[in-house]
Amino acid sequence: MPLETKICGLSTPETIDAAIKGGASHIGFVFFPPSPRDIGFDRARELAARIPDHVRRVGVFVDPCNALIDQAPTHRLVALRYS
């Protein structure tokens, strides 16, 4: 079984590309406004579009309300992680 690696908190095309080149199996987008790594849904959609299908996209949430989850760009996320 190959090792799977999730890298979270990426917010630029350059960091996304580096993670993919480095072999990340999952890329996590942070949706928690107090975090400096929060990118918001619009930016996540832009960045997710450049990720190849073999790399999974994960939404990372901290104590989210149902309304926030309902707004999540789930059409591009394959998993949601709650903290």
Stockholm file with secondary structure:
# STOCKHOLM 1.0

chainA/1-83         MPLETKICGLSTPETIDAAIKGGASHIGFVFFPPSPRDIGFDRARELAARIPDHVRRVGVFVDPCNALIDQAPTHRLVALRYS
#=GR chainA/1-83 SS CCCCCEEECCCSHHHHHHHHHTTCSEEEEEECTTSTTBCHHHHHHHHHTTSCTTSEEEEEESSCCHHHHHHSCTTTCSEEEEC
#=GC SS_cons        CCCCCEEECCCSHHHHHHHHHTTCSEEEEEECTTSTTBCHHHHHHHHHTTSCTTSEEEEEESSCCHHHHHHSCTTTCSEEEEC
//
